[in-house]
Amino acid sequence: MTGSTTAAEELTTALDRVAHALAAMGAGDPAPYTALWAPGHDVTLYGAWGPVERGHEAVTSTFTWVGSRFSDGALAPRNDVVHVEGDLAVTVGVEEGEVRVDGGEKRPMRLRVTHVLRRVEGRWYLVHRHADFPPADQRTRS
């Protein structure tokens, strides 16, 4: 991480909150994750199951729907890149775990995820999420 120590410490706390919230999401409780989103019209979601949303209400409503699909599981983030510059931060990595989706069998789930966070009055909020299911690497191997 680059940036001030205070911002980095506050971001570490925020990323811990994200990790706990994702574990709850995998168990079917979206409330902790939706609570991490900044208010306003400029928050955005490019969701793994297709939704593209803009605005706090639309984004958090979509996460309520996502949480309703999960049960009996947990997801955990692994941030491969964390960059903070001033009041903006970006994480790039994966979320993985085992979850039950729509009452089906418990199965592994792995998503590639980018989050953008913004610091407002000393607290970091999520302002963007882009997630997808990793496709197969189509490069030819020699």
C-alpha positions in Angstrom: 0.0 0.0 0.0 1.2 3.5 -0.7 -0.1 6.7 1.0 -0.2 8.0 4.5 0.0 5.7 7.5 -3.3 6.9 8.8 -5.1 6.2 5.6 -3.5 2.8 5.3 -4.5 1.9 8.9 -8.1 3.1 8.2 -8.1 1.1 4.9 -7.0 -2.1 6.7 -9.9 -1.7 9.1 -12.3 -1.2 6.2 -10.9 -4.2 4.3 -11.4 -6.3 7.5 -15.1 -5.1 7.5 -15.4 -6.1 3.9 -14.0 -9.6 4.7 -16.5 -10.1 7.6 -19.4 -8.8 5.4 -18.5 -11.2 2.6 -18.6 -14.1 5.0 -22.0 -13.0 6.1 -23.1 -12.6 2.4 -22.2 -16.2 1.7 -24.4 -17.3 4.6 -27.3 -15.4 3.1 -27.0 -12.1 5.1 -26.3 -9.1 2.9 -26.9 -6.4 5.5 -23.2 -6.1 6.6 -22.0 -5.7 3.0 -24.7 -3.3 2.0 -23.8 -1.2 5.1 -20.3 -0.6 3.6 -21.5 1.3 0.6 -21.3 5.1 0.3 -24.5 7.0 0.0 -25.2 8.9 -3.2 -25.8 8.5 -6.9 -22.2 7.8 -8.0 -21.7 4.3 -6.6 -21.7 1.6 -9.2 -21.8 -2.2 -9.6 -20.8 -4.4 -12.5 -22.1 -7.7 -11.0 -21.0 -11.2 -11.6 -24.5 -12.4 -12.3 -25.2 -9.6 -14.8 -26.6 -6.6 -13.0 -25.1 -3.2 -13.8 -26.3 -0.6 -11.3 -25.7 3.0 -10.4 -26.8 4.7 -7.2 -26.8 3.6 -3.6 -30.4 2.3 -3.6 -30.0 0.3 -6.8 -26.7 -1.2 -5.8 -27.7 -2.2 -2.2 -31.0 -3.5 -3.5 -29.1 -5.8 -5.9 -26.9 -7.1 -3.0 -30.1 -7.8 -1.0 -31.2 -10.0 -4.0 -27.7 -11.6 -4.2 -27.7 -12.4 -0.5 -31.2 -14.0 -0.9 -29.7 -16.5 -3.3 -26.9 -17.7 -0.9 -27.0 -19.9 2.1 -24.9 -22.2 4.2 -21.5 -20.8 3.1 -19.0 -18.0 3.3 -16.9 -16.1 0.8 -13.4 -14.7 1.7 -11.4 -12.1 -0.2 -7.8 -12.4 -1.2 -6.5 -9.0 -2.3 -3.6 -9.4 -4.7 -3.2 -5.6 -5.2 -4.2 -2.9 -2.7 -3.4 0.7 -3.7 -4.3 3.8 -1.8 -3.7 7.3 -3.0 -5.3 10.1 -1.0 -8.9 9.4 -0.4 -9.3 6.7 -3.1 -8.2 3.1 -2.8 -8.4 0.1 -5.2 -8.3 -3.6 -4.5 -7.9 -6.3 -7.1 -8.1 -10.0 -6.3 -10.5 -12.9 -5.8 -13.3 -13.9 -3.5 -13.7 -17.6 -2.9 -15.4 -20.1 -0.7 -18.2 -22.6 -0.7 -21.8 -21.6 -0.9 -25.3 -22.9 -1.6 -26.9 -20.9 -4.4 -30.7 -21.0 -4.8 -31.0 -24.0 -2.4 -28.7 -26.2 -4.5 -25.7 -28.3 -3.4 -22.9 -26.5 -1.6 -20.3 -25.8 -4.2 -17.1 -23.8 -4.6 -17.4 -20.3 -5.9 -14.6 -18.1 -7.1 -14.9 -14.5 -8.4 -12.4 -12.0 -9.8 -13.2 -8.8 -8.0 -12.1 -5.1 -8.2 -13.3 -2.8 -5.5 -12.9 1.0 -5.4 -13.2 2.7 -2.0 -13.5 6.4 -1.1 -12.6 7.9 2.3 -15.1 10.3 3.7 -14.4 12.0 7.1 -11.9 9.2 8.0 -14.1 6.3 7.0 -13.7 4.2 3.9 -16.8 3.3 1.9 -17.2 1.1 -1.1 -18.1 3.0 -4.3 -17.6 0.5 -7.1 -17.5 -3.3 -7.5 -16.7 -5.2 -10.6 -16.9 -9.0 -10.3 -17.0 -11.9 -12.7 -16.5 -15.6 -12.9 -13.1 -16.3 -14.2 -13.2 -17.6 -17.8 -10.7 -20.3 -18.9 -7.4 -18.9 -20.0 -7.6 -19.3 -23.8 -3.9 -18.6 -24.6 -2.3 -21.6 -26.3 0.4 -23.3 -24.4 3.7 -24.4 -26.1 
